[in-house]
C-alpha cells in the first residue's frame, strides 16, 4: 500500500464557500485511482448528506502524506 494525499472540492450545492470548500484526505491505497475513490467515500460519509462520492471533485493527488500549512486566516 502507498500513501497518498488527496484534495477534494465539495460540490457547490453543499459547500460553505463557493469553490473554496475543500477536504484534505490522507489515505493508503494500491494506486492513485483507488486513492481518489477512498478519499471521496471518506468525505461523503463524513458529510452524511446522501451524496454520491463522485460529486466530490479531485483537485490534486500527491504521493505521500502532506499536511496543509496554510495560515488559518486564509482557510
mmCIF file of the N, C-alpha and C atoms, coordinates in Angstrom:
data_MODEL
# 
_entry.id   MODEL 
# 
loop_
_atom_site.group_PDB 
_atom_site.id 
_atom_site.type_symbol 
_atom_site.label_atom_id 
_atom_site.label_alt_id 
_atom_site.label_comp_id 
_atom_site.label_asym_id 
_atom_site.label_entity_id 
_atom_site.label_seq_id 
_atom_site.pdbx_PDB_ins_code 
_atom_site.Cartn_x 
_atom_site.Cartn_y 
_atom_site.Cartn_z 
_atom_site.occupancy 
_atom_site.B_iso_or_equiv 
_atom_site.pdbx_formal_charge 
_atom_site.auth_seq_id 
_atom_site.auth_comp_id 
_atom_site.auth_asym_id 
_atom_site.auth_atom_id 
_atom_site.pdbx_PDB_model_num 
ATOM 1   N N  . UNK A 1 1  ? 0.834   -1.178 0.000  1.00 0.00 ? 1  UNK A N  1 
ATOM 2   C CA . UNK A 1 1  ? 0.000   0.000  0.000  1.00 0.00 ? 1  UNK A CA 1 
ATOM 3   C C  . UNK A 1 1  ? 0.886   1.251  0.000  1.00 0.00 ? 1  UNK A C  1 
ATOM 4   N N  . UNK A 1 2  ? 0.455   2.224  -0.770 1.00 0.00 ? 2  UNK A N  1 
ATOM 5   C CA . UNK A 1 2  ? 1.153   3.503  -0.839 1.00 0.00 ? 2  UNK A CA 1 
ATOM 6   C C  . UNK A 1 2  ? 0.343   4.557  -0.095 1.00 0.00 ? 2  UNK A C  1 
ATOM 7   N N  . UNK A 1 3  ? 1.019   5.609  0.331  1.00 0.00 ? 3  UNK A N  1 
ATOM 8   C CA . UNK A 1 3  ? 0.360   6.726  0.997  1.00 0.00 ? 3  UNK A CA 1 
ATOM 9   C C  . UNK A 1 3  ? 0.098   7.828  -0.021 1.00 0.00 ? 3  UNK A C  1 
ATOM 10  N N  . UNK A 1 4  ? -1.112  8.399  0.033  1.00 0.00 ? 4  UNK A N  1 
ATOM 11  C CA . UNK A 1 4  ? -1.495  9.486  -0.855 1.00 0.00 ? 4  UNK A CA 1 
ATOM 12  C C  . UNK A 1 4  ? -2.207  10.582 -0.059 1.00 0.00 ? 4  UNK A C  1 
ATOM 13  N N  . UNK A 1 5  ? -2.045  11.811 -0.528 1.00 0.00 ? 5  UNK A N  1 
ATOM 14  C CA . UNK A 1 5  ? -2.814  12.940 -0.032 1.00 0.00 ? 5  UNK A CA 1 
ATOM 15  C C  . UNK A 1 5  ? -3.700  13.407 -1.174 1.00 0.00 ? 5  UNK A C  1 
ATOM 16  N N  . UNK A 1 6  ? -4.995  13.510 -0.907 1.00 0.00 ? 6  UNK A N  1 
ATOM 17  C CA . UNK A 1 6  ? -5.971  13.865 -1.940 1.00 0.00 ? 6  UNK A CA 1 
ATOM 18  C C  . UNK A 1 6  ? -6.732  15.107 -1.476 1.00 0.00 ? 6  UNK A C  1 
ATOM 19  N N  . UNK A 1 7  ? -6.757  16.128 -2.323 1.00 0.00 ? 7  UNK A N  1 
ATOM 20  C CA . UNK A 1 7  ? -7.530  17.333 -2.044 1.00 0.00 ? 7  UNK A CA 1 
ATOM 21  C C  . UNK A 1 7  ? -8.785  17.302 -2.915 1.00 0.00 ? 7  UNK A C  1 
ATOM 22  N N  . UNK A 1 8  ? -9.947  17.314 -2.258 1.00 0.00 ? 8  UNK A N  1 
ATOM 23  C CA . UNK A 1 8  ? -11.226 17.236 -2.958 1.00 0.00 ? 8  UNK A CA 1 
ATOM 24  C C  . UNK A 1 8  ? -11.991 18.537 -2.800 1.00 0.00 ? 8  UNK A C  1 
ATOM 25  N N  . UNK A 1 9  ? -12.713 18.911 -3.836 1.00 0.00 ? 9  UNK A N  1 
ATOM 26  C CA . UNK A 1 9  ? -13.600 20.072 -3.809 1.00 0.00 ? 9  UNK A CA 1 
ATOM 27  C C  . UNK A 1 9  ? -15.016 19.589 -3.530 1.00 0.00 ? 9  UNK A C  1 
ATOM 28  N N  . UNK A 1 10 ? -15.626 20.146 -2.491 1.00 0.00 ? 10 UNK A N  1 
ATOM 29  C CA . UNK A 1 10 ? -17.015 19.786 -2.199 1.00 0.00 ? 10 UNK A CA 1 
ATOM 30  C C  . UNK A 1 10 ? -17.922 20.372 -3.278 1.00 0.00 ? 10 UNK A C  1 
ATOM 31  N N  . UNK A 1 11 ? -19.036 19.705 -3.586 1.00 0.00 ? 11 UNK A N  1 
ATOM 32  C CA . UNK A 1 11 ? -19.977 20.229 -4.580 1.00 0.00 ? 11 UNK A CA 1 
ATOM 33  C C  . UNK A 1 11 ? -20.495 21.596 -4.147 1.00 0.00 ? 11 UNK A C  1 
ATOM 34  N N  . UNK A 1 12 ? -20.689 22.472 -5.097 1.00 0.00 ? 12 UNK A N  1 
ATOM 35  C CA . UNK A 1 12 ? -21.135 23.831 -4.801 1.00 0.00 ? 12 UNK A CA 1 
ATOM 36  C C  . UNK A 1 12 ? -22.469 23.868 -4.064 1.00 0.00 ? 12 UNK A C  1 
ATOM 37  N N  . UNK A 1 13 ? -23.339 22.904 -4.323 1.00 0.00 ? 13 UNK A N  1 
ATOM 38  C CA . UNK A 1 13 ? -24.657 22.934 -3.704 1.00 0.00 ? 13 UNK A CA 1 
ATOM 39  C C  . UNK A 1 13 ? -24.651 22.512 -2.236 1.00 0.00 ? 13 UNK A C  1 
ATOM 40  N N  . UNK A 1 14 ? -23.511 22.093 -1.698 1.00 0.00 ? 14 UNK A N  1 
ATOM 41  C CA . UNK A 1 14 ? -23.408 21.791 -0.269 1.00 0.00 ? 14 UNK A CA 1 
ATOM 42  C C  . UNK A 1 14 ? -22.252 22.538 0.396  1.00 0.00 ? 14 UNK A C  1 
ATOM 43  N N  . UNK A 1 15 ? -21.494 23.261 -0.391 1.00 0.00 ? 15 UNK A N  1 
ATOM 44  C CA . UNK A 1 15 ? -20.290 23.922 0.118  1.00 0.00 ? 15 UNK A CA 1 
ATOM 45  C C  . UNK A 1 15 ? -20.633 25.151 0.949  1.00 0.00 ? 15 UNK A C  1 
ATOM 46  N N  . UNK A 1 16 ? -19.803 25.399 1.951  1.00 0.00 ? 16 UNK A N  1 
ATOM 47  C CA . UNK A 1 16 ? -19.941 26.612 2.755  1.00 0.00 ? 16 UNK A CA 1 
ATOM 48  C C  . UNK A 1 16 ? -19.490 27.840 1.969  1.00 0.00 ? 16 UNK A C  1 
ATOM 49  N N  . UNK A 1 17 ? -18.464 27.662 1.157  1.00 0.00 ? 17 UNK A N  1 
ATOM 50  C CA . UNK A 1 17 ? -17.945 28.759 0.340  1.00 0.00 ? 17 UNK A CA 1 
ATOM 51  C C  . UNK A 1 17 ? -17.814 28.312 -1.097 1.00 0.00 ? 17 UNK A C  1 
ATOM 52  N N  . UNK A 1 18 ? -18.416 29.046 -2.011 1.00 0.00 ? 18 UNK A N  1 
ATOM 53  C CA . UNK A 1 18 ? -18.422 28.668 -3.425 1.00 0.00 ? 18 UNK A CA 1 
ATOM 54  C C  . UNK A 1 18 ? -16.992 28.492 -3.943 1.00 0.00 ? 18 UNK A C  1 
ATOM 55  N N  . UNK A 1 19 ? -16.662 27.284 -4.364 1.00 0.00 ? 19 UNK A N  1 
ATOM 56  C CA . UNK A 1 19 ? -15.363 26.993 -4.964 1.00 0.00 ? 19 UNK A CA 1 
ATOM 57  C C  . UNK A 1 19 ? -14.195 26.966 -4.001 1.00 0.00 ? 19 UNK A C  1 
ATOM 58  N N  . UNK A 1 20 ? -14.475 27.080 -2.701 1.00 0.00 ? 20 UNK A N  1 
ATOM 59  C CA . UNK A 1 20 ? -13.384 27.100 -1.731 1.00 0.00 ? 20 UNK A CA 1 
ATOM 60  C C  . UNK A 1 20 ? -13.526 26.053 -0.636 1.00 0.00 ? 20 UNK A C  1 
ATOM 61  N N  . UNK A 1 21 ? -14.608 25.327 -0.581 1.00 0.00 ? 21 UNK A N  1 
ATOM 62  C CA . UNK A 1 21 ? -14.833 24.331 0.463  1.00 0.00 ? 21 UNK A CA 1 
ATOM 63  C C  . UNK A 1 21 ? -14.194 23.018 0.033  1.00 0.00 ? 21 UNK A C  1 
ATOM 64  N N  . UNK A 1 22 ? -13.064 22.706 0.635  1.00 0.00 ? 22 UNK A N  1 
ATOM 65  C CA . UNK A 1 22 ? -12.300 21.522 0.236  1.00 0.00 ? 22 UNK A CA 1 
ATOM 66  C C  . UNK A 1 22 ? -12.156 20.561 1.405  1.00 0.00 ? 22 UNK A C  1 
ATOM 67  N N  . UNK A 1 23 ? -11.708 19.354 1.071  1.00 0.00 ? 23 UNK A N  1 
ATOM 68  C CA . UNK A 1 23 ? -11.436 18.322 2.062  1.00 0.00 ? 23 UNK A CA 1 
ATOM 69  C C  . UNK A 1 23 ? -10.096 17.699 1.721  1.00 0.00 ? 23 UNK A C  1 
ATOM 70  N N  . UNK A 1 24 ? -9.201  17.656 2.698  1.00 0.00 ? 24 UNK A N  1 
ATOM 71  C CA . UNK A 1 24 ? -7.875  17.072 2.508  1.00 0.00 ? 24 UNK A CA 1 
ATOM 72  C C  . UNK A 1 24 ? -7.850  15.714 3.193  1.00 0.00 ? 24 UNK A C  1 
ATOM 73  N N  . UNK A 1 25 ? -7.593  14.673 2.415  1.00 0.00 ? 25 UNK A N  1 
ATOM 74  C CA . UNK A 1 25 ? -7.580  13.312 2.943  1.00 0.00 ? 25 UNK A CA 1 
ATOM 75  C C  . UNK A 1 25 ? -6.190  12.709 2.800  1.00 0.00 ? 25 UNK A C  1 
ATOM 76  N N  . UNK A 1 26 ? -5.795  11.966 3.808  1.00 0.00 ? 26 UNK A N  1 
ATOM 77  C CA . UNK A 1 26 ? -4.567  11.185 3.752  1.00 0.00 ? 26 UNK A CA 1 
ATOM 78  C C  . UNK A 1 26 ? -5.003  9.728  3.797  1.00 0.00 ? 26 UNK A C  1 
ATOM 79  N N  . UNK A 1 27 ? -4.741  9.015  2.701  1.00 0.00 ? 27 UNK A N  1 
ATOM 80  C CA . UNK A 1 27 ? -5.235  7.646  2.566  1.00 0.00 ? 27 UNK A CA 1 
ATOM 81  C C  . UNK A 1 27 ? -4.112  6.711  2.146  1.00 0.00 ? 27 UNK A C  1 
ATOM 82  N N  . UNK A 1 28 ? -4.351  5.432  2.338  1.00 0.00 ? 28 UNK A N  1 
ATOM 83  C CA . UNK A 1 28 ? -3.453  4.399  1.841  1.00 0.00 ? 28 UNK A CA 1 
ATOM 84  C C  . UNK A 1 28 ? -4.194  3.599  0.785  1.00 0.00 ? 28 UNK A C  1 
ATOM 85  N N  . UNK A 1 29 ? -3.495  3.333  -0.318 1.00 0.00 ? 29 UNK A N  1 
ATOM 86  C CA . UNK A 1 29 ? -4.122  2.636  -1.429 1.00 0.00 ? 29 UNK A CA 1 
ATOM 87  C C  . UNK A 1 29 ? -3.037  2.014  -2.310 1.00 0.00 ? 29 UNK A C  1 
ATOM 88  N N  . UNK A 1 30 ? -3.463  1.102  -3.179 1.00 0.00 ? 30 UNK A N  1 
ATOM 89  C CA . UNK A 1 30 ? -2.527  0.467  -4.104 1.00 0.00 ? 30 UNK A CA 1 
ATOM 90  C C  . UNK A 1 30 ? -2.160  1.360  -5.281 1.00 0.00 ? 30 UNK A C  1 
ATOM 91  N N  . UNK A 1 31 ? -3.085  2.265  -5.662 1.00 0.00 ? 31 UNK A N  1 
ATOM 92  C CA . UNK A 1 31 ? -2.835  3.115  -6.826 1.00 0.00 ? 31 UNK A CA 1 
ATOM 93  C C  . UNK A 1 31 ? -3.544  4.456  -6.656 1.00 0.00 ? 31 UNK A C  1 
ATOM 94  N N  . UNK A 1 32 ? -3.197  5.393  -7.509 1.00 0.00 ? 32 UNK A N  1 
ATOM 95  C CA . UNK A 1 32 ? -3.745  6.741  -7.389 1.00 0.00 ? 32 UNK A CA 1 
ATOM 96  C C  . UNK A 1 32 ? -5.258  6.769  -7.643 1.00 0.00 ? 32 UNK A C  1 
ATOM 97  N N  . UNK A 1 33 ? -5.747  5.996  -8.587 1.00 0.00 ? 33 UNK A N  1 
ATOM 98  C CA . UNK A 1 33 ? -7.185  5.969  -8.864 1.00 0.00 ? 33 UNK A CA 1 
ATOM 99  C C  . UNK A 1 33 ? -7.974  5.502  -7.642 1.00 0.00 ? 33 UNK A C  1 
ATOM 100 N N  . UNK A 1 34 ? -7.491  4.458  -7.008 1.00 0.00 ? 34 UNK A N  1 
ATOM 101 C CA . UNK A 1 34 ? -8.162  3.944  -5.820 1.00 0.00 ? 34 UNK A CA 1 
ATOM 102 C C  . UNK A 1 34 ? -8.053  4.928  -4.666 1.00 0.00 ? 34 UNK A C  1 
ATOM 103 N N  . UNK A 1 35 ? -6.953  5.666  -4.573 1.00 0.00 ? 35 UNK A N  1 
ATOM 104 C CA . UNK A 1 35 ? -6.776  6.660  -3.519 1.00 0.00 ? 35 UNK A CA 1 
ATOM 105 C C  . UNK A 1 35 ? -7.858  7.736  -3.615 1.00 0.00 ? 35 UNK A C  1 
ATOM 106 N N  . UNK A 1 36 ? -8.138  8.183  -4.816 1.00 0.00 ? 36 UNK A N  1 
ATOM 107 C CA . UNK A 1 36 ? -9.180  9.194  -5.011 1.00 0.00 ? 36 UNK A CA 1 
ATOM 108 C C  . UNK A 1 36 ? -10.536 8.621  -4.598 1.00 0.00 ? 36 UNK A C  1 
ATOM 109 N N  . UNK A 1 37 ? -10.822 7.406  -4.977 1.00 0.00 ? 37 UNK A N  1 
ATOM 110 C CA . UNK A 1 37 ? -12.101 6.784  -4.615 1.00 0.00 ? 37 UNK A CA 1 
ATOM 111 C C  . UNK A 1 37 ? -12.241 6.627  -3.104 1.00 0.00 ? 37 UNK A C  1 
ATOM 112 N N  . UNK A 1 38 ? -11.153 6.247  -2.436 1.00 0.00 ? 38 UNK A N  1 
ATOM 113 C CA . UNK A 1 38 ? -11.180 6.100  -0.979 1.00 0.00 ? 38 UNK A CA 1 
ATOM 114 C C  . UNK A 1 38 ? -11.450 7.457  -0.322 1.00 0.00 ? 38 UNK A C  1 
ATOM 115 N N  . UNK A 1 39 ? -10.773 8.495  -0.792 1.00 0.00 ? 39 UNK A N  1 
ATOM 116 C CA . UNK A 1 39 ? -10.961 9.839  -0.242 1.00 0.00 ? 39 UNK A CA 1 
ATOM 117 C C  . UNK A 1 39 ? -12.385 10.339 -0.482 1.00 0.00 ? 39 UNK A C  1 
ATOM 118 N N  . UNK A 1 40 ? -12.913 10.096 -1.674 1.00 0.00 ? 40 UNK A N  1 
ATOM 119 C CA . UNK A 1 40 ? -14.281 10.511 -1.982 1.00 0.00 ? 40 UNK A CA 1 
ATOM 120 C C  . UNK A 1 40 ? -15.290 9.807  -1.074 1.00 0.00 ? 40 UNK A C  1 
ATOM 121 N N  . UNK A 1 41 ? -15.107 8.526  -0.861 1.00 0.00 ? 41 UNK A N  1 
ATOM 122 C CA . UNK A 1 41 ? -16.015 7.780  0.013  1.00 0.00 ? 41 UNK A CA 1 
ATOM 123 C C  . UNK A 1 41 ? -15.910 8.283  1.450  1.00 0.00 ? 41 UNK A C  1 
ATOM 124 N N  . UNK A 1 42 ? -14.687 8.616  1.876  1.00 0.00 ? 42 UNK A N  1 
ATOM 125 C CA . UNK A 1 42 ? -14.456 9.112  3.238  1.00 0.00 ? 42 UNK A CA 1 
ATOM 126 C C  . UNK A 1 42 ? -15.199 10.426 3.485  1.00 0.00 ? 42 UNK A C  1 
ATOM 127 N N  . UNK A 1 43 ? -15.079 11.369 2.567  1.00 0.00 ? 43 UNK A N  1 
ATOM 128 C CA . UNK A 1 43 ? -15.729 12.672 2.777  1.00 0.00 ? 43 UNK A CA 1 
ATOM 129 C C  . UNK A 1 43 ? -17.244 12.580 2.614  1.00 0.00 ? 43 UNK A C  1 
ATOM 130 N N  . UNK A 1 44 ? -17.716 11.740 1.718  1.00 0.00 ? 44 UNK A N  1 
ATOM 131 C CA . UNK A 1 44 ? -19.169 11.569 1.554  1.00 0.00 ? 44 UNK A CA 1 
ATOM 132 C C  . UNK A 1 44 ? -19.779 11.008 2.832  1.00 0.00 ? 44 UNK A C  1 
ATOM 133 N N  . UNK A 1 45 ? -19.096 10.067 3.457  1.00 0.00 ? 45 UNK A N  1 
ATOM 134 C CA . UNK A 1 45 ? -19.577 9.502  4.721  1.00 0.00 ? 45 UNK A CA 1 
ATOM 135 C C  . UNK A 1 45 ? -19.509 10.553 5.833  1.00 0.00 ? 45 UNK A C  1 
ATOM 136 N N  . UNK A 1 46 ? -18.441 11.320 5.860  1.00 0.00 ? 46 UNK A N  1 
ATOM 137 C CA . UNK A 1 46 ? -18.273 12.361 6.866  1.00 0.00 ? 46 UNK A CA 1 
ATOM 138 C C  . UNK A 1 46 ? -19.356 13.437 6.755  1.00 0.00 ? 46 UNK A C  1 
ATOM 139 N N  . UNK A 1 47 ? -19.642 13.873 5.531  1.00 0.00 ? 47 UNK A N  1 
ATOM 140 C CA . UNK A 1 47 ? -20.659 14.907 5.318  1.00 0.00 ? 47 UNK A CA 1 
ATOM 141 C C  . UNK A 1 47 ? -22.066 14.394 5.569  1.00 0.00 ? 47 UNK A C  1 
ATOM 142 N N  . UNK A 1 48 ? -22.281 13.094 5.397  1.00 0.00 ? 48 UNK A N  1 
ATOM 143 C CA . UNK A 1 48 ? -23.558 12.447 5.708  1.00 0.00 ? 48 UNK A CA 1 
ATOM 144 C C  . UNK A 1 48 ? -24.752 13.174 5.090  1.00 0.00 ? 48 UNK A C  1 
ATOM 145 N N  . UNK A 1 49 ? -24.646 13.484 3.799  1.00 0.00 ? 49 UNK A N  1 
ATOM 146 C CA . UNK A 1 49 ? -25.711 14.213 3.118  1.00 0.00 ? 49 UNK A CA 1 
ATOM 147 C C  . UNK A 1 49 ? -26.358 13.412 1.994  1.00 0.00 ? 49 UNK A C  1 
ATOM 148 N N  . UNK A 1 50 ? -26.126 12.117 1.974  1.00 0.00 ? 50 UNK A N  1 
ATOM 149 C CA . UNK A 1 50 ? -26.689 11.242 0.947  1.00 0.00 ? 50 UNK A CA 1 
ATOM 150 C C  . UNK A 1 50 ? -26.273 11.690 -0.460 1.00 0.00 ? 50 UNK A C  1 
ATOM 151 N N  . UNK A 1 51 ? -24.996 12.050 -0.598 1.00 0.00 ? 51 UNK A N  1 
ATOM 152 C CA . UNK A 1 51 ? -24.450 12.451 -1.889 1.00 0.00 ? 51 UNK A CA 1 
ATOM 153 C C  . UNK A 1 51 ? -23.680 11.287 -2.501 1.00 0.00 ? 51 UNK A C  1 
ATOM 154 N N  . UNK A 1 52 ? -23.540 11.320 -3.799 1.00 0.00 ? 52 UNK A N  1 
ATOM 155 C CA . UNK A 1 52 ? -22.661 10.353 -4.451 1.00 0.00 ? 52 UNK A CA 1 
ATOM 156 C C  . UNK A 1 52 ? -21.224 10.778 -4.162 1.00 0.00 ? 52 UNK A C  1 
ATOM 157 N N  . UNK A 1 53 ? -20.373 9.825  -3.856 1.00 0.00 ? 53 UNK A N  1 
ATOM 158 C CA . UNK A 1 53 ? -18.989 10.163 -3.551 1.00 0.00 ? 53 UNK A CA 1 
ATOM 159 C C  . UNK A 1 53 ? -18.298 10.830 -4.741 1.00 0.00 ? 53 UNK A C  1 
ATOM 160 N N  . UNK A 1 54 ? -18.753 10.519 -5.949 1.00 0.00 ? 54 UNK A N  1 
ATOM 161 C CA . UNK A 1 54 ? -18.142 11.120 -7.145 1.00 0.00 ? 54 UNK A CA 1 
ATOM 162 C C  . UNK A 1 54 ? -18.550 12.580 -7.335 1.00 0.00 ? 54 UNK A C  1 
ATOM 163 N N  . UNK A 1 55 ? -19.450 13.090 -6.485 1.00 0.00 ? 55 UNK A N  1 
ATOM 164 C CA . UNK A 1 55 ? -19.793 14.519 -6.531 1.00 0.00 ? 55 UNK A CA 1 
ATOM 165 C C  . UNK A 1 55 ? -18.650 15.386 -6.011 1.00 0.00 ? 55 UNK A C  1 
ATOM 166 N N  . UNK A 1 56 ? -17.701 14.770 -5.322 1.00 0.00 ? 56 UNK A N  1 
ATOM 167 C CA . UNK A 1 56 ? -16.533 15.473 -4.793 1.00 0.00 ? 56 UNK A CA 1 
ATOM 168 C C  . UNK A 1 56 ? -15.414 15.398 -5.841 1.00 0.00 ? 56 UNK A C  1 
ATOM 169 N N  . UNK A 1 57 ? -15.024 16.559 -6.334 1.00 0.00 ? 57 UNK A N  1 
ATOM 170 C CA . UNK A 1 57 ? -14.068 16.625 -7.446 1.00 0.00 ? 57 UNK A CA 1 
ATOM 171 C C  . UNK A 1 57 ? -12.621 16.668 -6.938 1.00 0.00 ? 57 UNK A C  1 
ATOM 172 N N  . UNK A 1 58 ? -11.777 15.745 -7.428 1.00 0.00 ? 58 UNK A N  1 
ATOM 173 C CA . UNK A 1 58 ? -10.368 15.775 -7.021 1.00 0.00 ? 58 UNK A CA 1 
ATOM 174 C C  . UNK A 1 58 ? -9.642  16.965 -7.659 1.00 0.00 ? 58 UNK A C  1 
ATOM 175 N N  . UNK A 1 59 ? -8.973  17.757 -6.822 1.00 0.00 ? 59 UNK A N  1 
ATOM 176 C CA . UNK A 1 59 ? -8.198  18.894 -7.314 1.00 0.00 ? 59 UNK A CA 1 
ATOM 177 C C  . UNK A 1 59 ? -6.737  18.523 -7.511 1.00 0.00 ? 59 UNK A C  1 
ATOM 178 N N  . UNK A 1 60 ? -6.205  17.725 -6.584 1.00 0.00 ? 60 UNK A N  1 
ATOM 179 C CA . UNK A 1 60 ? -4.819  17.284 -6.691 1.00 0.00 ? 60 UNK A CA 1 
ATOM 180 C C  . UNK A 1 60 ? -4.647  16.018 -5.866 1.00 0.00 ? 60 UNK A C  1 
ATOM 181 N N  . UNK A 1 61 ? -3.791  15.143 -6.353 1.00 0.00 ? 61 UNK A N  1 
ATOM 182 C CA . UNK A 1 61 ? -3.432  13.938 -5.619 1.00 0.00 ? 61 UNK A CA 1 
ATOM 183 C C  . UNK A 1 61 ? -1.913  13.869 -5.585 1.00 0.00 ? 61 UNK A C  1 
ATOM 184 N N  . UNK A 1 62 ? -1.384  13.743 -4.375 1.00 0.00 ? 62 UNK A N  1 
ATOM 185 C CA . UNK A 1 62 ? 0.059   13.718 -4.181 1.00 0.00 ? 62 UNK A CA 1 
ATOM 186 C C  . UNK A 1 62 ? 0.480   12.390 -3.580 1.00 0.00 ? 62 UNK A C  1 
ATOM 187 N N  . UNK A 1 63 ? 1.627   11.890 -3.984 1.00 0.00 ? 63 UNK A N  1 
ATOM 188 C CA . UNK A 1 63 ? 2.156   10.692 -3.364 1.00 0.00 ? 63 UNK A CA 1 
ATOM 189 C C  . UNK A 1 63 ? 2.764   11.076 -2.020 1.00 0.00 ? 63 UNK A C  1 
ATOM 190 N N  . UNK A 1 64 ? 2.450   10.303 -1.004 1.00 0.00 ? 64 UNK A N  1 
ATOM 191 C CA . UNK A 1 64 ? 2.913   10.595 0.350  1.00 0.00 ? 64 UNK A CA 1 
ATOM 192 C C  . UNK A 1 64 ? 1.858   11.368 1.106  1.00 0.00 ? 64 UNK A C  1 
ATOM 193 N N  . UNK A 1 65 ? 2.102   11.514 2.403  1.00 0.00 ? 65 UNK A N  1 
ATOM 194 C CA . UNK A 1 65 ? 1.174   12.262 3.247  1.00 0.00 ? 65 UNK A CA 1 
ATOM 195 C C  . UNK A 1 65 ? 1.715   13.661 3.446  1.00 0.00 ? 65 UNK A C  1 
ATOM 196 N N  . UNK A 1 66 ? 0.871   14.643 3.165  1.00 0.00 ? 66 UNK A N  1 
ATOM 197 C CA . UNK A 1 66 ? 1.242   16.049 3.268  1.00 0.00 ? 66 UNK A CA 1 
ATOM 198 C C  . UNK A 1 66 ? 0.202   16.769 4.118  1.00 0.00 ? 66 UNK A C  1 
ATOM 199 N N  . UNK A 1 67 ? 0.676   17.714 4.931  1.00 0.00 ? 67 UNK A N  1 
ATOM 200 C CA . UNK A 1 67 ? -0.218  18.497 5.775  1.00 0.00 ? 67 UNK A CA 1 
ATOM 201 C C  . UNK A 1 67 ? -0.421  19.879 5.175  1.00 0.00 ? 67 UNK A C  1 
ATOM 202 N N  . UNK A 1 68 ? -1.593  20.432 5.395  1.00 0.00 ? 68 UNK A N  1 
ATOM 203 C CA . UNK A 1 68 ? -1.889  21.796 4.973  1.00 0.00 ? 68 UNK A CA 1 
ATOM 204 C C  . UNK A 1 68 ? -1.280  22.747 5.992  1.00 0.00 ? 68 UNK A C  1 
ATOM 205 N N  . UNK A 1 69 ? -0.348  23.570 5.559  1.00 0.00 ? 69 UNK A N  1 
ATOM 206 C CA . UNK A 1 69 ? 0.298   24.510 6.469  1.00 0.00 ? 69 UNK A CA 1 
ATOM 207 C C  . UNK A 1 69 ? -0.126  25.950 6.181  1.00 0.00 ? 69 UNK A C  1 
ATOM 208 N N  . UNK A 1 70 ? -1.212  26.097 5.427  1.00 0.00 ? 70 UNK A N  1 
ATOM 209 C CA . UNK A 1 70 ? -1.760  27.417 5.146  1.00 0.00 ? 70 UNK A CA 1 
ATOM 210 C C  . UNK A 1 70 ? -2.191  28.071 6.456  1.00 0.00 ? 70 UNK A C  1 
ATOM 211 N N  . UNK A 1 71 ? -1.836  29.331 6.685  1.00 0.00 ? 71 UNK A N  1 
ATOM 212 C CA . UNK A 1 71 ? -2.288  30.009 7.907  1.00 0.00 ? 71 UNK A CA 1 
ATOM 213 C C  . UNK A 1 71 ? -3.823  30.003 7.991  1.00 0.00 ? 71 UNK A C  1 
ATOM 214 N N  . UNK A 1 72 ? -4.332  29.860 9.189  1.00 0.00 ? 72 UNK A N  1 
ATOM 215 C CA . UNK A 1 72 ? -5.773  29.743 9.428  1.00 0.00 ? 72 UNK A CA 1 
ATOM 216 C C  . UNK A 1 72 ? -6.562  30.899 8.822  1.00 0.00 ? 72 UNK A C  1 
ATOM 217 N N  . UNK A 1 73 ? -6.004  32.089 8.788  1.00 0.00 ? 73 UNK A N  1 
ATOM 218 C CA . UNK A 1 73 ? -6.707  33.264 8.265  1.00 0.00 ? 73 UNK A CA 1 
ATOM 219 C C  . UNK A 1 73 ? -7.091  33.082 6.797  1.00 0.00 ? 73 UNK A C  1 
ATOM 220 N N  . UNK A 1 74 ? -6.388  32.231 6.052  1.00 0.00 ? 74 UNK A N  1 
ATOM 221 C CA . UNK A 1 74 ? -6.662  32.025 4.626  1.00 0.00 ? 74 UNK A CA 1 
ATOM 222 C C  . UNK A 1 74 ? -7.540  30.813 4.350  1.00 0.00 ? 74 UNK A C  1 
ATOM 223 N N  . UNK A 1 75 ? -7.836  30.043 5.364  1.00 0.00 ? 75 UNK A N  1 
ATOM 224 C CA . UNK A 1 75 ? -8.632  28.819 5.152  1.00 0.00 ? 75 UNK A CA 1 
ATOM 225 C C  . UNK A 1 75 ? -10.095 29.128 5.160  1.00 0.00 ? 75 UNK A C  1 
# 
